[in-house]
Amino acid sequence: MSDRTSYRYAERLRVRWAEVDMQRVVFNAHYLTYFDTAVAGYWRAMALPYIETMAYLDGDLFMRKAALEYHASARYDDLLEVGIRTARIGTSSIVLDGAIWRGNELLVGGELVYVFADPSGSASRPVPQELRDVLHAHETGKSMTDVRVGPWDELGREASAIRTQVFVEEQKIPADMEWDAADAVCLHAVAYNRFGRALATGRLLEHVPGVAKIGRMAVLPGMRGSGIGRAVLDALMNAARARGDREALLHAQLSAAPFYSLAGFTPRGPVFEEAGIPHLEMVRSL
């Protein structure tokens, strides 16, 4: 449990003032919250939006047991890493091992036992083979997503559904501003998880000869911060390189500018409004 190299996923958390007790250390019950937060991140790392995944599997996971072993205490403002891994899968149970570190010091170990059951929790069911396969694939270092690049007639149905949810429903962009003639002629990318669910999309068109324009980048809310958006962006940049483009530009929503900066894009020009949302033109060499 204490071997950090055996955990492929770890969540970074900082201890908040409200989590410290009168002994000036983290109150012991909060470690369960830390583990629960990390489990949610573990599902994202597997590209599995939890609620939609359980609906697809026609079941849910119910905690049967949680056992913690305390080695040392965390204190206010400590930066912690919470590791989660699948230890074993039984007929209807999944056992997750957890560990909380401060630097290289192991503070708390945990064992979380879940039972897969019908959605009401009244009767256990065998853990679906599809879920077993994904858990095993993650723990053995396999890719959790498949990014496909192609024309609208191949990927438009999934790309349209994601863009409708993100841009039209979430961001309230008028539908008549979202759809244009470029969709039919440009290249699209869609990221799928191992259950075949589409999670993110983007598109690539020619701005001027030699310059690619990337746009309509959208990631479903539950998957943001999981790396799926970067996988779509990389796929589009690779497609641009393959056709000989020397530069890529995009209009980044201001809130997403740090994401594109990490991918090597730099701002060019002032902030401007597009569809009522502040944007920034950003460019990078290919």
Phi, psi and omega in degrees: 000331185272353181282105185295331183291344181273357178256113179280342181232137174215137178260134177266128181226151174243133182293129180264157181303321183293348183264358182263137183263191184291345175273003178069024173232167180297128177299135192302328182293336182292338178296329175296322176296320178299315179296319181297320177298319180292325177297320176299318177293327178299319177295318177297321180298334177269007181060039181240096172299121196300307186298313180295324180294316180294325176295319178298321181276355180057049178194194176199164178256128180241132181289129177260323183205143172227122181236127180242145175235120185264128179250322179202168186257143170270152182234168181309132175074005173297143172263119186248154169240129184246107181271143176226138175211155175278120181272316178196158179233122177266200180296311180234008184240153174232126180251121177254134171266143177227155177210140179242124180241149165244107190064235178261006183267124176283122180262314185217137171249153181212154172231123182243122182249121179246148175244131175277129184215175175297160187305334179277347181080011185275340182212130179289155178225157175298142176298123183303143181299324179301319180290320176303316183296319180293315179300317180294318180298318179296314184291341178258011171083018180277158180292141181266349184228159176231115179262120180252139180241131181183185182282171182299323183291346176263323188242359187297324183297312180288318179298319180297318181296318180293314181295325177296316181294316186280307187276313185281311185277314184280312185266356175063030174284131180304137184301325182289347175268339183282323187259135178215175184292341183295332181305322185288340187243349182264177181264139182241154174232138177226132177262131180242147172273185185286352173265002180084013179275131178282132187238338184203156181208166175192171179220162184226127175222170180271125178278301168218166180307126180088354181237121179267144174245123179258135181205180179053036176287123183214134178234135179301145189308315184290348183255000181292139183086005183264353183097355182290320177299319179295324178296320177293315180300315179297320180297320179291320178294322177296321178295322178294318178298318183297331179265004172097008178292146181255346183213151174235140174229160178203160174256101184271132168301141188304323180293338181263358183303320178299325177300313181288329176299319179295337178269008176096006178275145178237147181293150174218116178090179184278168174291141179220165179261139175219123184056032178077010183239133178298132180231165178219128175287135181225146184223159170203153176283150178253000000 
